[in-house]
Amino acid sequence: MANEGREGGLDAPTRHPLNQNDPTFWDESDLNKELERVYDICHGCRRCVSLCNAFPTLFDLIDESPTLEVDGVDVADYNKVVDQCYLCDLCYLTKCPYVPPHEWNVDFPHLMLRAKAINFKKGDTKFRDNIITSTDMIGKVASLPVVNTLVNVGNKTAPVRALLDKAMGIHKDAKLPPYTTKPSRKTHGARLFDPKKAAEAAAKASENQAVETTQHERVTLFTTCYCNYNEPSIADSVIKVLEHNGVGVDLAAREHCCGMPKLELGDLKTVEKLMSQNIPALYETVKAGNVIVAAVPSCVLMFKQELPLMFPENEQVQAVAKAFFDPFEYLHKLHKEGRLNLDFKHSLGNVSYHVACHQRVQNIGPKTKLVLELIQDTMVKNIERCSGHDGTYGVKSETLKFANKIAGPIVKQIEQQAPDHYGSDCPVAGRHIENNLKNKAKDSQDAIHPLDLLCLAYGI
């Protein structure tokens, strides 16, 4: 019996290209018809009510309407749902039984993205959102010596935060990450990929028959805006762990924001611009035989899934996508090949590990848990709930309360587990969980990235 059209079918979910170049994509009337269709399906199902605030918002609109159906909701209120979606993709991945190849063809996140894109094109976007999604620009400015001090001090000063709240809509209680004066790409500038040197090294290796070569023995580290400007120690840990396992590390000759913040804003033109800046430099390293890793799951997902769906005919985009790995996905690959260094010096005890949404969407399995549990006397407990932060959702004046509410079940589980360590592959999610824990108990321990945990275990 065919699975198509049957709820709970066994076929793997299929993601269709975004088709942003199709004129119909930008047709607002057509969009509203599709929103009504999908909202009606969601109303009849309601499985996603516990995931984020988009679905409670939708269901409240319906339940408070005169008809108790979607047709009773004012079309002008459709965007109230769109505004609450931050494209975590969990509804598509974990809950919805109607995703393609089901005949109802529901892709809620990409429908929200389409609505956001149309809103952005119409100019219905706040100035604040344009600014805070320009992560590369903010990082470059905030890492300047004098500016850096002003930014970091201002982020902790009550009057400044009150002004930011009133003037910009950045919640005064949202914890903002500090900025460094030593960005990772500046610190590791000597690692910039040189295609001539790579070609010479490859030629030398092929001539020397005594040299053993292994596939993917060099990795290109995409540092990400966050690990470059906010927590360069995470990028340091990637390098230390890989080199401890005999893997050389390069940086792409050029790097810009992956584009995920602008994608979530609906600014597809800037996404395309960033793609055209990043892909050629990354593709050069892929041609040399490198694979690519990044320590922020959203950035990995951007290159693995979103850009290929936006530019399905771009061969360089597709090649980069195939070469992109989550760090622990790559380390687990080394383990399967018998190449992972298992000489751990220290155990980690009990670890509460938050599985980031954008890592789950990659469908790579629990690779972080599997690698960490190779360490003696280490037990990892997965927490598969959204943290609610999203990078920007958790700092806005109008949404921080929802972000904290969404993080609540994670905080509760960590409190119950009382682990020796806790953290997330998404460093922003890890800090958001940490902040919520400290709001309840100021002496609670800090979050630690799983890559940093691996460095502790190796003693490096």
C-alpha positions in Angstrom: 0.0 0.0 0.0 1.4 3.4 -0.9 2.3 5.7 2.0 1.4 8.9 0.1 -1.8 10.5 1.5 -1.7 8.4 4.7 -1.1 10.0 8.0 2.0 8.5 9.6 3.5 7.3 6.3 6.9 5.7 6.4 8.5 7.7 3.6 11.2 10.1 4.6 10.1 13.8 4.7 11.0 15.7 1.5 12.1 19.3 1.4 11.1 21.1 -1.9 13.1 24.0 -3.3 12.0 27.4 -1.9 11.3 28.7 -5.4 11.9 32.3 -4.4 12.4 33.2 -8.1 8.9 32.1 -9.1 6.6 35.2 -9.3 3.9 33.3 -7.5 6.2 33.1 -4.4 5.7 36.9 -4.0 2.0 37.0 -4.7 0.4 38.1 -1.4 -3.0 36.9 -2.4 -1.7 33.5 -3.2 0.3 33.5 0.1 -2.9 34.2 2.1 -4.7 31.4 0.5 -1.9 29.0 1.4 -1.7 30.4 4.9 -5.5 29.7 5.3 -5.1 26.2 3.9 -2.2 25.3 6.2 -3.6 27.1 9.3 -6.8 25.0 8.8 -4.8 21.8 8.7 -2.9 22.8 11.8 -6.2 23.7 13.6 -7.5 20.2 12.9 -4.4 18.6 14.3 -2.8 20.8 17.1 0.1 18.4 17.7 2.6 21.3 17.7 1.0 23.3 20.5 3.9 22.7 22.9 6.7 23.6 20.5 6.7 27.4 20.3 4.4 30.4 20.6 3.4 30.4 16.9 0.9 27.6 17.4 -0.7 28.8 20.6 -1.1 32.2 18.9 -2.8 30.5 15.9 -5.1 28.4 18.0 -6.1 31.3 20.2 -7.0 33.4 17.1 -9.2 30.6 15.9 -10.8 29.8 19.3 -11.6 33.5 19.8 -13.1 33.9 16.3 -16.8 34.0 15.8 -16.8 30.8 13.7 -14.2 28.9 15.8 -12.6 28.1 12.4 -9.9 29.7 10.4 -12.4 31.5 8.2 -13.3 33.5 11.2 -9.8 34.9 11.7 -9.1 38.3 10.1 -6.4 37.9 7.4 -4.7 40.9 8.9 -4.0 38.7 11.9 -2.2 36.0 10.0 1.1 37.7 10.6 0.7 37.4 14.3 1.5 33.8 13.8 4.3 34.5 11.4 6.0 36.9 13.9 6.2 34.1 16.5 7.9 31.6 14.2 11.7 31.6 14.3 12.2 28.7 11.9 13.5 26.1 14.4 12.0 23.5 12.0 10.9 21.2 14.8 7.3 21.1 13.7 8.4 19.9 10.3 10.9 17.4 11.8 9.3 16.0 14.9 5.5 16.6 14.9 3.8 17.2 11.6 2.3 14.0 9.9 1.5 16.0 6.8 4.9 17.0 5.5 5.7 16.0 1.9 5.4 13.4 0.3 2.0 13.5 2.1 -0.5 14.9 -0.4 -1.3 17.9 1.9 2.3 19.0 1.4 2.6 21.0 4.6 6.0 22.8 5.2 5.1 25.2 7.9 8.6 26.7 8.4 9.1 27.5 4.7 5.5 28.9 4.5 6.4 31.2 7.4 9.7 32.1 5.6 7.7 33.0 2.5 5.5 35.3 4.6 8.5 36.9 6.2 10.1 37.5 2.8 7.0 39.2 1.5 6.7 41.3 4.6 10.3 42.3 4.3 9.9 43.2 0.7 6.9 45.4 1.6 9.0 47.2 4.2 7.1 45.7 7.1 10.2 45.1 9.2 11.5 46.9 12.2 14.8 48.9 12.0 15.9 47.0 15.1 15.5 43.6 13.3 17.6 44.8 10.4 20.3 45.8 12.8 20.4 42.8 15.1 20.5 40.4 12.2 23.6 42.1 10.8 25.8 40.0 13.0 28.9 40.3 11.0 28.7 44.1 10.9 28.0 44.3 14.7 30.9 42.0 15.4 33.4 44.0 13.3 32.4 47.3 15.0 32.0 45.8 18.6 35.5 44.2 18.4 37.2 47.5 17.8 39.3 48.3 21.0 37.5 51.5 22.3 34.1 50.5 21.0 34.5 47.1 22.5 34.8 48.5 26.0 31.8 50.7 25.5 29.7 47.9 24.2 30.6 45.3 26.9 30.2 47.8 29.7 27.0 49.2 28.3 25.5 45.7 27.9 25.8 45.4 31.7 24.7 48.9 32.7 21.1 49.3 33.8 20.5 52.8 32.4 22.0 51.8 29.0 19.9 48.7 28.9 16.8 50.6 29.8 17.5 53.0 26.9 18.0 50.1 24.5 14.7 48.6 25.7 12.8 51.8 25.1 14.5 53.0 21.9 15.4 49.7 20.2 13.2 47.0 21.7 16.1 45.1 23.1 14.8 43.7 26.5 16.6 45.2 29.5 16.7 41.8 31.1 18.0 39.9 28.1 21.6 38.8 28.5 23.7 40.0 25.6 26.9 38.2 24.7 30.2 39.9 25.3 32.4 40.8 22.3 36.2 40.1 22.0 38.9 42.4 20.7 40.6 39.3 19.3 38.3 37.7 16.7 39.1 34.1 16.0 39.9 34.7 12.3 42.4 37.4 13.4 44.0 35.1 16.0 44.3 32.2 13.5 45.0 34.3 10.4 48.0 32.1 9.6 45.6 29.3 8.8 43.9 31.1 5.8 43.6 28.6 3.0 46.1 29.1 0.1 45.1 27.1 -3.0 48.7 27.2 -4.3 50.1 25.7 -1.1 47.3 23.1 -1.1 48.1 22.1 -4.7 51.8 21.8 -3.9 51.1 19.7 -0.8 48.8 17.4 -2.8 51.3 17.0 -5.6 54.1 16.2 -3.2 52.0 13.6 -1.4 51.0 11.9 -4.6 54.7 11.7 -5.7 55.8 10.2 -2.4 54.4 6.7 -2.4 55.6 6.1 1.2 53.2 8.8 2.5 50.0 7.4 3.7 47.0 9.5 2.7 43.5 9.4 4.2 40.4 10.9 2.9 39.4 14.3 4.4 42.6 14.7 6.4 42.2 18.5 6.4 39.2 20.5 7.6 38.1 24.0 6.8 36.7 25.7 9.9 33.9 28.1 9.1 34.3 30.2 12.3 30.7 31.7 12.3 30.0 35.2 13.6 29.4 34.1 17.1 32.5 32.0 17.5 34.5 34.7 15.7 33.4 37.7 17.7 31.7 36.4 20.9 33.2 33.1 22.1 36.4 32.5 20.1 37.3 29.9 22.7 34.9 27.5 21.0 36.7 27.9 17.6 39.9 27.3 19.6 38.5 24.1 20.9 37.5 22.9 17.4 41.1 23.4 16.3 42.6 21.8 19.3 40.4 18.7 19.1 40.9 18.2 15.4 44.7 18.6 15.6 44.8 16.3 18.6 43.2 13.8 16.2 45.8 14.4 13.5 43.5 16.6 11.3 44.9 19.8 9.9 42.7 22.9 10.0 42.3 25.7 7.5 40.2 28.8 7.4 38.5 30.0 4.2 40.3 32.9 2.6 37.2 35.0 3.1 34.2 34.6 5.5 31.0 36.4 6.0 27.8 35.7 8.0 26.2 32.4 6.8 23.0 34.3 6.2 20.7 32.5 8.7 19.8 35.6 10.7 18.8 37.4 7.4 16.9 34.3 6.3 14.9 34.3 9.5 14.2 38.0 8.8 13.0 37.3 5.3 15.8 39.3 3.7 16.4 36.9 0.8 18.4 39.4 -1.3 21.0 39.7 1.5 21.0 35.9 1.9 21.9 35.6 -1.8 24.6 38.3 -1.5 26.2 36.5 1.5 26.0 33.2 -0.4 27.9 34.7 -3.4 30.6 35.9 -1.0 31.0 32.7 1.0 30.5 29.9 -1.4 33.4 30.6 -3.8 35.9 30.7 -0.9 34.5 27.5 0.7 34.4 25.8 -2.7 38.1 26.4 -3.2 38.8 24.4 -0.1 36.4 21.6 -1.1 38.2 21.3 -4.5 41.4 20.7 -2.5 39.8 17.8 -0.7 38.8 19.5 2.5 35.6 19.0 4.4 34.0 21.9 6.3 32.8 22.2 9.9 31.2 25.0 11.9 30.5 25.0 15.7 27.1 26.6 15.4 24.3 24.2 14.2 22.3 27.0 12.5 25.3 27.9 10.3 25.8 24.2 9.4 22.1 23.9 8.5 22.3 27.0 6.4 24.9 25.5 4.1 23.6 22.0 4.3 19.9 22.6 3.7 18.7 26.2 3.3 21.1 27.4 0.6 20.8 24.2 -1.5 17.0 24.6 -1.4 17.3 28.3 -2.4 19.8 27.6 -5.2 19.3 24.0 -6.3 21.0 24.6 -9.7 24.2 26.1 -8.2 26.8 23.4 -8.4 29.2 25.1 -6.0 26.4 25.5 -3.4 25.6 21.8 -3.7 29.3 20.7 -3.5 29.8 22.8 -0.4 26.6 21.3 1.2 27.9 17.8 0.7 31.2 18.7 2.3 29.7 20.4 5.3 29.7 18.5 8.7 28.6 19.1 12.2 31.8 18.8 14.3 30.6 15.8 16.2 29.3 14.2 13.0 32.8 14.5 11.6 34.4 13.2 14.8 32.1 10.2 14.8 33.1 9.6 11.2 36.7 9.5 12.3 35.7 7.0 15.1 34.0 4.7 12.6 37.2 4.8 10.5 39.3 3.9 13.5 41.0 7.3 13.5 39.5 9.0 16.6 42.0 9.4 19.5 40.4 7.6 22.4 43.2 8.4 24.9 41.0 10.4 27.3 42.6 11.7 30.5 39.5 12.6 32.4 35.9 11.4 32.7 33.0 13.9 32.5 30.6 12.2 34.9 26.9 13.0 34.2 26.3 15.4 31.4 22.9 17.0 30.6 23.1 17.7 26.9 20.6 20.0 25.1 20.2 18.9 21.5 19.9 22.0 19.4 16.9 22.2 17.0 19.0 23.1 14.0 21.3 20.1 14.7 18.3 17.7 15.0 17.0 19.0 11.6 20.2 17.8 10.0 19.1 14.2 10.6 22.6 13.1 11.7 21.5 11.2 14.8 22.9 11.7 18.4 26.5 12.1 17.3 27.5 14.4 20.2 26.2 11.9 22.8 27.8 9.0 21.0 31.2 10.7 20.9 31.1 12.0 24.5 30.1 8.6 25.8 33.3 7.1 24.4 34.9 8.9 27.4 35.3 6.5 30.3 32.8 7.0 33.2 30.7 9.5 31.2 27.0 9.3 30.8 25.1 11.8 28.6 21.4 12.5 29.0 19.8 14.1 25.9 17.3 16.9 26.3 15.3 17.3 23.1 13.4 20.5 23.5 13.8 23.9 21.8 15.6 26.5 23.9 13.5 29.3 22.5 16.3 31.7 22.0 17.0 31.7 18.2 19.7 34.3 18.4 17.2 37.3 18.2 13.9 36.0 19.5 15.4 35.7 23.0 16.5 39.4 23.2 13.5 41.3 21.8 11.3 43.2 24.3 8.1 41.6 23.0 9.3 38.0 22.9 11.8 37.4 25.7 9.0 36.2 28.0 8.1 33.6 25.4 11.7 32.6 24.9 12.1 32.0 28.7 8.8 30.1 28.8 10.0 27.8 26.0 13.3 27.2 27.8 11.4 26.2 31.0 11.2 22.4 30.4 14.9 22.3 29.7 15.7 24.1 32.9 13.5 21.8 34.8 15.2 18.7 33.5 18.7 20.0 34.2 17.6 20.9 37.8 16.2 17.4 38.2 19.3 15.7 36.7 21.8 17.8 38.8 24.6 17.0 36.3 28.3 17.5 36.6 28.1 19.5 33.3 25.5 20.8 31.0 25.6 22.5 27.6 24.4 22.6 24.0 26.0 22.4 20.6 24.3 25.7 20.0 26.4 28.2 22.1 23.6 30.8 22.1 21.1 28.2 23.3 23.5 27.1 26.0 23.9 30.7 27.3 20.1 31.1 27.2 19.6 28.0 29.3 22.4 29.2 31.7 20.7 32.6 32.1 17.4 30.9 32.9 19.0 28.7 35.5 20.8 31.6 37.1 17.5 33.5 37.2 16.3 30.8 39.6 19.7 30.2 41.4 22.5 32.7 40.9 25.1 30.2 42.1 24.2 27.6 39.4 27.0 26.3 37.2 27.8 27.7 33.8 27.0 26.0 30.5 29.9 24.5 28.7 30.1 23.7 25.0 30.5 19.9 24.2 33.7 20.8 22.3 35.1 22.3 25.4 34.0 19.2 27.3 36.0 17.1 24.8 39.0 19.3 25.5 38.6 18.7 29.2 38.4 15.0 28.6 41.5 15.0 26.4 43.4 17.3 28.9 44.3 19.8 26.1 
